[in-house]
């Protein structure tokens, strides 16, 4: 696999977030309309007319801290735009997390230009999905989910969204590939399409030829990030994954994702040998489900609930899809000795459960999840604490130094007043130091701790 040119990046198509990614050339696809699935000269016109009313624009704004909440100051703190689609006529709208992240006021723009206020039901940064509810909505046009597991390479794909804020636009292509890992997150399993996707399409639907949603458009490969526009390589979160995430968020406000507390890696050439392959356990968190089940560092994990584990990505998706408190049979090798354990799944510690209807903007940095302090925190935290650590990566650099509930006061002697400011300070310090000194507020005291960023 030849690495892609450094000037080409995978870019989230609502914001300018990008990571380099290797790309494999795809076979040339036949996109002729001769075999269009509708059997008439109108081609995709009829199906587009049916789908367009359910595709919406999203405008997310951040109130300027300390400014009055009025029309004059609305959006003074910044704004982002993207696309979305309605899955429930009472106003449930699906979009991308990176469209709404860090914002606290939301508007949904219908195809006829009507702008409606919306609230955040919940979001999931790991799969880059978010769900909004339109206030006072009823009888909105909707679209239906399709089965992304049945999607085949070469099938028609229809992308609808609002590129560059122009309003709903339709583009047509094919499914170019499946199971793409673009290194955007732990659970990457994207559909790839050559239907044109550009900045502003983030969160919009990718349809099959029957008008069913098979993906949520999220990222593109493009020269110079999203500014370079579409070159025919776009990525969508598969509908089956998105549908499950959305259902969890609508039901509970957060994702019910499983966790076992084990870190695994591929086997080296020397370790592979003959016989079962699997993945090697390289680290286990204290008191985690994996530790309580008796697994050890060095064990070779072979199967999960009867399904073969071939690489870390496969295991990550299997674990994430398991319900907390369920029990799963795991097969492994310890040396040459087969072992079988029953593991009780826990909930991923880094997940947040924000109150329904509240945005609670958060950021993740160096294995810490940060949010703004709220009036509800004031009985236990003084006014100078503006940022709170709400979750920790059990394998992250702060696992032995930071506690959930700590207030973050300073980074390298610099006061921080928001999660975004804290993230910027932490990343800047981590680039130049082996250890980052932070000042925390814990149990009525101000304490200092040093965290050591991972070097890759």
C-alpha positions in Angstrom: 0.0 0.0 0.0 1.5 3.3 -1.1 1.2 6.1 1.4 -0.8 9.1 0.1 0.8 12.4 -0.6 1.2 14.6 2.5 -0.9 17.3 0.9 -3.9 15.0 0.8 -5.8 14.5 4.0 -8.9 13.0 5.4 -10.9 16.0 6.5 -14.2 16.1 8.4 -16.5 17.9 6.1 -18.1 20.2 8.6 -14.9 21.4 10.3 -11.2 21.6 9.3 -10.1 18.5 11.3 -7.7 16.2 9.4 -5.4 13.2 9.7 -3.1 11.6 7.1 -4.3 8.3 5.8 -3.0 5.7 3.3 -5.3 5.1 0.4 -5.5 2.1 -2.0 -6.5 2.8 -5.6 -10.1 1.6 -6.3 -11.2 -0.2 -9.5 -12.9 2.1 -12.0 -16.7 2.0 -11.4 -19.4 2.2 -14.1 -21.5 5.2 -13.1 -23.5 5.3 -16.4 -27.2 6.1 -15.9 -28.1 3.5 -18.6 -28.7 1.0 -15.8 -30.4 3.5 -13.4 -32.7 1.5 -11.1 -35.9 3.4 -11.8 -36.7 2.3 -15.3 -37.5 5.7 -16.8 -35.9 8.8 -18.3 -36.2 10.7 -15.0 -33.3 8.8 -13.5 -32.8 9.9 -9.9 -35.2 12.9 -10.0 -38.2 11.1 -8.5 -36.4 9.5 -5.6 -34.5 12.8 -4.9 -37.8 14.7 -4.7 -39.0 12.3 -2.2 -35.9 12.4 0.0 -35.0 16.1 -0.1 -37.6 17.3 2.4 -36.2 15.1 5.2 -32.6 16.4 4.7 -31.9 19.6 6.8 -29.2 22.1 7.4 -27.6 22.5 10.8 -26.3 25.7 12.4 -24.5 25.4 15.7 -23.4 28.4 17.7 -21.4 29.0 20.9 -22.5 31.8 23.2 -19.7 34.2 24.1 -18.8 33.7 27.7 -20.3 36.5 29.9 -22.3 38.1 27.0 -26.0 38.6 27.3 -28.1 35.9 25.7 -29.9 38.1 23.1 -30.1 38.4 19.4 -27.3 41.0 19.3 -24.8 38.6 20.9 -26.1 35.3 19.4 -23.3 33.4 17.8 -20.6 35.8 19.0 -18.6 32.9 20.4 -18.4 31.2 17.0 -20.5 28.9 14.8 -20.3 25.8 12.5 -22.7 24.5 9.9 -23.4 21.1 8.5 -26.2 18.8 7.4 -28.5 16.3 9.0 -31.6 14.2 8.4 -34.9 13.6 10.2 -35.5 10.0 11.4 -38.6 10.7 13.5 -41.5 13.1 12.5 -41.5 14.5 16.0 -38.2 16.2 15.3 -35.3 13.7 15.9 -32.4 14.8 13.7 -29.1 12.9 13.1 -25.9 14.8 12.3 -22.1 14.6 13.0 -20.7 15.3 16.4 -18.0 17.6 14.9 -20.7 19.8 13.6 -22.1 20.6 17.0 -19.1 19.9 19.3 -18.3 22.8 21.7 -21.5 24.7 20.8 -24.6 25.2 22.9 -27.3 26.7 20.6 -28.7 24.8 17.6 -30.9 25.5 14.6 -32.3 23.1 12.1 -33.0 24.6 8.6 -35.7 22.8 6.6 -35.6 22.5 2.8 -38.1 25.4 2.4 -35.8 27.7 4.4 -37.7 27.5 7.7 -35.3 27.7 10.7 -36.3 25.9 13.9 -34.7 25.9 17.3 -33.3 22.5 18.5 -31.8 21.0 21.6 -29.0 18.4 21.9 -30.3 15.0 23.0 -26.8 13.5 23.1 -23.6 12.8 21.1 -20.9 10.3 20.6 -17.4 11.5 19.8 -16.1 8.0 19.1 -18.3 7.5 16.1 -18.7 11.2 15.3 -22.5 11.2 15.7 -25.0 13.5 17.4 -28.7 13.7 17.8 -30.8 16.8 18.0 -34.5 17.4 18.8 -36.4 20.1 17.0 -38.5 22.1 19.4 -42.3 21.9 18.9 -41.9 19.8 15.7 -44.6 17.5 14.4 -45.2 15.8 11.1 -41.7 16.5 9.7 -40.7 14.5 6.6 -38.5 11.5 7.5 -36.2 9.0 5.9 -35.8 5.3 6.8 -32.7 3.4 7.8 -31.3 0.7 5.4 -29.1 -2.3 6.1 -25.5 -1.3 5.6 -24.3 -4.9 6.0 -26.0 -5.7 2.7 -24.4 -2.8 0.8 -22.1 -4.1 -2.0 -19.2 -2.3 -3.7 -20.5 -0.9 -7.0 -24.0 -0.2 -5.8 -25.6 3.2 -6.4 -25.0 5.8 -3.7 -26.9 9.2 -3.4 -25.5 11.9 -1.1 -27.7 14.8 -0.1 -26.5 17.7 2.0 -25.7 21.4 2.0 -22.1 21.8 0.6 -20.5 25.2 1.3 -23.8 26.3 2.8 -25.6 26.4 -0.6 -28.6 24.5 0.6 -29.7 20.9 -0.2 -27.8 19.5 -3.2 -27.9 16.0 -4.6 -24.8 14.0 -5.9 -24.8 10.5 -7.2 -22.0 7.8 -7.4 -21.4 4.3 -6.2 -20.1 2.6 -3.1 -16.4 2.3 -3.8 -15.3 0.3 -0.8 -16.4 -1.1 2.6 -14.7 -1.4 6.1 -12.4 1.6 5.6 -10.2 2.6 8.6 -9.1 6.2 8.1 -7.6 6.5 11.6 -10.3 8.9 12.7 -11.4 6.9 15.7 -11.3 3.5 17.5 -14.4 2.1 15.8 -13.6 3.2 12.2 -15.5 1.0 9.7 -16.5 3.5 7.0 -18.3 3.0 3.7 -16.4 4.8 0.9 -18.2 6.5 -2.0 -17.3 8.6 -5.0 -20.6 10.6 -4.7 -19.4 14.2 -4.3 -19.2 15.2 -0.6 -17.8 18.7 0.3 -17.6 21.0 3.3 -21.0 21.4 4.7 -22.1 17.8 3.8 -21.1 16.6 7.3 -24.0 14.8 9.0 -26.0 14.4 5.8 -27.3 11.0 4.6 -25.9 8.6 2.1 -28.8 6.7 0.4 -29.0 3.5 -1.6 -31.0 3.3 -4.8 -34.2 2.5 -2.8 -33.9 5.7 -0.8 -32.8 4.1 2.4 -30.1 5.7 4.6 -27.0 3.4 4.4 -24.5 5.9 5.9 -23.9 9.2 7.5 -21.5 11.4 5.4 -18.5 12.4 7.6 -15.1 12.8 5.9 -13.3 13.1 2.6 -9.9 12.7 1.2 -9.0 16.0 -0.4 -6.1 18.3 -1.3 -5.6 21.0 1.2 -8.3 19.6 3.6 -11.9 20.5 3.0 -10.9 23.7 1.1 -9.8 21.4 -1.8 -13.2 20.0 -2.3 -14.3 16.5 -3.5 -11.9 14.3 -5.4 -14.3 11.3 -5.3 -13.2 9.7 -2.1 -15.7 10.3 0.7 -16.5 8.3 3.9 -19.8 7.6 5.7 -20.5 5.9 9.0 -22.4 2.7 8.2 -26.1 2.9 8.9 -26.2 -0.2 11.1 -23.7 1.3 13.5 -25.3 4.8 13.3 -28.8 3.4 13.9 -27.7 1.6 17.1 -25.8 4.7 18.4 -28.8 7.0 17.7 -31.2 4.6 19.4 -29.1 4.6 22.5 -28.8 8.4 22.6 -32.6 8.9 22.1 -33.3 6.3 24.8 -30.8 7.3 27.5 -29.0 10.5 26.3 -25.7 8.6 25.9 -24.2 5.5 24.3 -24.3 2.2 26.1 -20.9 1.0 25.0 -19.1 -2.1 26.5 -15.7 -2.1 28.0 -13.3 -4.8 29.3 -10.2 -2.8 30.2 -7.7 -4.7 28.1 -5.4 -3.3 25.5 -4.4 -5.6 22.7 -2.0 -5.6 19.7 -1.3 -7.7 16.6 1.1 -10.6 17.0 4.7 -10.1 15.8 6.1 -12.4 13.1 8.0 -14.4 15.8 4.8 -14.8 17.9 2.5 -15.9 15.0 4.0 -19.4 14.5 1.3 -22.0 13.6 -2.1 -22.6 14.9 -4.6 -20.0 16.2 -3.6 -16.4 15.7 -5.8 -13.9 17.6 -4.4 -10.8 19.3 -2.0 -10.4 22.2 -3.1 -8.7 25.5 -0.5 -6.0 26.2 -2.1 -4.2 29.1 -5.0 -4.7 31.6 -6.6 -2.0 33.7 -6.8 -2.6 37.5 -10.2 -4.0 38.6 -11.4 -4.1 35.0 -13.7 -6.9 33.6 -10.6 -8.5 31.9 -8.7 -8.5 35.2 -11.6 -9.8 37.2 -12.2 -12.6 34.7 -8.6 -13.8 35.2 -7.0 -12.7 31.9 -3.3 -11.7 32.1 -0.9 -9.6 30.0 0.6 -12.0 27.4 -2.5 -14.0 26.9 -3.5 -14.5 23.3 -7.2 -13.7 22.9 -8.7 -15.9 20.1 -12.5 -15.5 20.1 -15.3 -13.3 21.5 -18.8 -14.9 22.0 -17.8 -17.5 19.4 -16.6 -15.0 16.8 -12.9 -15.1 15.7 -10.8 -12.1 16.7 -8.5 -11.3 13.9 -7.2 -7.9 14.8 -7.6 -5.1 17.4 -10.2 -3.3 15.4 -12.4 -6.4 15.3 -12.2 -6.8 19.1 -12.8 -3.1 19.7 -16.1 -3.2 17.7 -17.2 -6.5 19.3 -16.6 -5.1 22.8 -18.2 -1.8 22.1 -21.4 -3.5 20.8 -21.7 -5.6 24.0 -24.2 -4.3 26.5 -22.9 -3.4 30.0 -23.7 -6.1 32.6 -24.0 -8.8 29.9 -21.8 -11.9 30.1 -19.6 -13.0 27.2 -17.6 -16.1 26.7 -13.9 -15.4 25.7 -11.4 -18.0 24.5 -7.7 -17.4 24.8 -4.3 -19.1 25.0 -1.9 -18.8 27.9 1.3 -20.2 26.4 0.1 -23.4 24.8 -2.8 -23.9 27.3 -6.3 -23.1 26.1 -8.4 -21.1 28.6 -12.1 -20.1 28.5 -13.5 -17.4 30.7 -16.9 -15.7 31.3 -16.6 -12.0 31.4 -19.1 -9.5 32.8 -19.0 -6.4 30.5 -18.7 -3.0 32.1 -19.5 0.5 30.7 -16.7 2.5 29.1 -15.4 4.8 31.8 -14.8 7.7 29.5 -18.4 8.0 28.4 -20.5 11.0 29.6 -24.2 11.1 30.3 -25.1 14.8 30.0 -28.6 15.8 31.2 -31.2 15.6 28.5 -31.6 18.8 26.5 -28.3 20.2 27.7 -25.3 20.6 25.4 -22.6 20.4 28.1 -19.7 21.1 25.6 -16.8 18.9 26.4 -13.3 18.2 25.0 -11.0 15.2 25.2 -7.3 15.7 25.6 -4.4 13.5 26.9 -6.9 10.9 28.0 -9.0 13.4 30.0 -12.6 14.5 29.3 -13.1 18.1 30.3 -16.3 20.2 30.7 -17.3 23.6 32.0 -18.4 23.9 35.6 -22.1 24.5 36.1 -24.1 26.1 38.9 -24.9 22.6 40.1 -21.2 22.1 40.8 -20.8 25.2 43.1 -21.8 23.6 46.4 -18.5 21.6 46.2 -16.3 23.7 44.0 -15.3 27.4 44.4 -15.9 30.0 41.7 -12.3 29.9 40.5 -12.8 26.3 39.2 -14.0 26.7 35.7 -13.0 23.4 34.2 -13.9 19.9 35.6 -12.4 16.5 34.7 -15.4 14.2 34.1 -13.8 11.0 32.8 -10.4 9.4 32.3 -8.9 6.9 29.9 -7.8 4.1 32.2 -4.6 3.7 30.0 -4.1 7.5 29.6 -1.2 9.6 30.9 -3.3 10.9 33.8 -4.6 7.6 35.1 -2.5 7.7 38.3 -2.4 11.4 38.8 -5.9 12.7 38.1 -9.2 11.8 39.6 -12.7 12.1 38.1 -14.3 15.2 39.6 -11.0 17.2 40.0 -11.2 20.8 39.0 -8.4 21.9 36.5 -7.0 25.3 37.5 -3.7 25.7 35.7 -1.5 24.1 33.0 2.2 25.0 33.4 1.2 27.9 35.6 -1.3 29.3 33.1 -4.9 29.6 34.3 -7.5 28.0 32.2 -11.1 29.2 31.9 -12.7 26.8 29.5 -12.2 23.2 28.2 -11.1 24.5 24.8 -8.5 26.8 26.5 -7.3 23.9 28.7 -6.9 21.6 25.6 -4.9 24.1 23.8 -2.6 24.7 26.8 -2.2 21.0 27.4 -1.3 20.2 23.8 1.1 23.1 23.6 2.9 22.0 26.8 2.9 18.3 25.7 4.8 19.3 22.5 7.7 20.7 24.4 7.9 18.7 27.7 8.2 15.2 28.8 6.0 16.1 31.9 3.2 18.6 32.0 2.6 20.2 35.4 -1.1 20.9 36.2 -2.8 22.4 39.3 -5.9 20.7 40.4 -8.6 21.4 43.0 -9.5 18.3 45.0 -11.3 17.9 48.3 -10.9 21.5 49.3 -7.2 21.7 48.4 -5.1 23.0 45.6 -2.6 20.3 44.5 0.0 19.9 41.8 0.5 16.8 39.6 2.6 16.0 36.6 1.3 13.9 33.7 3.6 12.4 31.0 2.2 12.5 27.5 2.6 9.3 25.5 5.2 9.5 22.7 4.5 7.7 19.5 
